[in-house]
């Protein structure tokens, strides 16, 4: 498609990811957009995949696609003034404001539940890369989470071959990978999303990741070790919330709850904060 002339382009620094990101303004549109450009061959595939997924996705808590130029692999996305959930964790905001943290996690759980059910989408979607760096918390809505980065996502029952290519180094997402993913099994992606949400919720609620170390150490812990719960560690987390987080981290996929159940638990317990 023909992309309007870019009037202004400002490179953005990000904590993770391989794509080149810029804040841009078009000549006849003063509102900014986010430009995502590839830095290598694999990134071209990931960006094309994200454009494909977002074509069939309309959700108020998913960053929307504006345009995609297949010839140059440039993807234009909605620009959102925000910080990532990861930044809030690292600056200890999530520990200082437990009610806000609960509401952010609730909004993420509800969005993932909608994705898994195919609500506001053409069909069910597996995010496949849920982590604190892929959740934006907008300045305008500081208790809400917006899901971003659908480069590794796929529609349920339609797993692209490049997702399971073992040439890719899992370091960056290894700490969020479910036990079955370490076995190379991506057939139960919905329950793998649940596990990743559990890791993210644990991290947001405690400031500590449940599994740490290099890739072999992380793999061993994910397969064999059950971390202490947020309650056992003495953090200001509702007991019901702590229980649901730990249930998301179950080793066997069929023992994990659905994201719909997780979302309902967060919604039902938010009123317990005072």
Secondary structure as GFF3:
##gff-version 3
##sequence-region A 1 274
A	DSSP	beta_strand	6	11	.	.	.	ID=ss1
A	DSSP	beta_strand	20	26	.	.	.	ID=ss2
A	DSSP	beta_strand	29	37	.	.	.	ID=ss3
A	DSSP	alpha_helix	41	55	.	.	.	ID=ss4
A	DSSP	beta_strand	65	69	.	.	.	ID=ss5
A	DSSP	beta_strand	74	78	.	.	.	ID=ss6
A	DSSP	beta_strand	82	84	.	.	.	ID=ss7
A	DSSP	alpha_helix	85	90	.	.	.	ID=ss8
A	DSSP	alpha_helix	93	96	.	.	.	ID=ss9
A	DSSP	alpha_helix	98	117	.	.	.	ID=ss10
A	DSSP	beta_strand	125	126	.	.	.	ID=ss11
A	DSSP	three_ten_helix	132	134	.	.	.	ID=ss12
A	DSSP	beta_strand	135	138	.	.	.	ID=ss13
A	DSSP	beta_strand	146	147	.	.	.	ID=ss14
A	DSSP	beta_strand	154	155	.	.	.	ID=ss15
A	DSSP	three_ten_helix	161	164	.	.	.	ID=ss16
A	DSSP	three_ten_helix	174	176	.	.	.	ID=ss17
A	DSSP	alpha_helix	179	182	.	.	.	ID=ss18
A	DSSP	alpha_helix	189	206	.	.	.	ID=ss19
A	DSSP	alpha_helix	215	224	.	.	.	ID=ss20
A	DSSP	alpha_helix	239	248	.	.	.	ID=ss21
A	DSSP	three_ten_helix	253	255	.	.	.	ID=ss22
A	DSSP	alpha_helix	259	269	.	.	.	ID=ss23
A	DSSP	three_ten_helix	270	272	.	.	.	ID=ss24
###
